[in-house]
Amino acid sequence: MPLLHPAVLGLATATASRPPVLAWPASPQPAAVSGPAGGGPAEDLLPAHLARAVLSDDDEPLDLETLTEVAGRIAAARWLWQPVVRHDPSRRWYTRLLLTGAIEVWLIGWTPGQHTAVHDHGGALGALAVADGAVEEDIHGVRHGSWRQRQTRRHARGDVVGFAADHVHQITNRGDVVATTVHAYSPPELPLRYEPSASTRIMTAVTAPAATSMPTATLPVTTAAVAR
């Protein structure tokens, strides 16, 4: 049984002739919705093939293309996430929008200067879509016990990025305005692993969803675009 955020409890309607489909609230200004998912009607936010995969209770992991499409479509639906997101200067705000056997989806609000610890995602594939503002991703390589930073990439509004199961990074809002991101992971609920030297300062954040991202690319994203 999918677990849904109260703000999106319009999800998960089913009929005898169609598998469960996400019944999202109607957009007050559908033409204003922009991004990878375009500005189509609310009921097209997650079409049948995506709804079938996302709402599955099976433990079969989703592929990267599906994850990036889900994250990108939700991030493009400002009418959906804008009433929910918060930007708290005292702590990085987050809430889980969806949890099923195949995927978990998080919404995260970033104020300037907020960041994650250096981490991986426990072997899960992931996708990050920037709904508003911009974040930067410091990509790390793990060799001989050293989580050394290799490069930094900036991801701005409309970007959708995916990452492989062995990806290690840190996400930061280095801008002077707030940012909002949508994150999708599969398999869901795998424990994150953190940079050993940072273990003390991240212990209080271990239950928070870490930010995500990878090579900047708009949908569709293929495995060739994934950093490993």
Secondary structure, DSSP 8 states (H G I E B T S, - for coil): --EE-GGGTT--EEETTEEEE------SSGGG--STTTT--GGGSS-HHHHHHHT--S-----HHHHHHHHHHHHH-HHHHTTT----TTS-EEEEEEE-SS-EEEEEEE-TT-B--SB--TT-EEEEEEEESEEEEEEEEEETTEEEEEEEEEEETT-EEEE-TT-EEEEE--SSS-EEEEEEEESTT----B-GGGHHHHGGGTTS------S-B-SS--GGG-B-
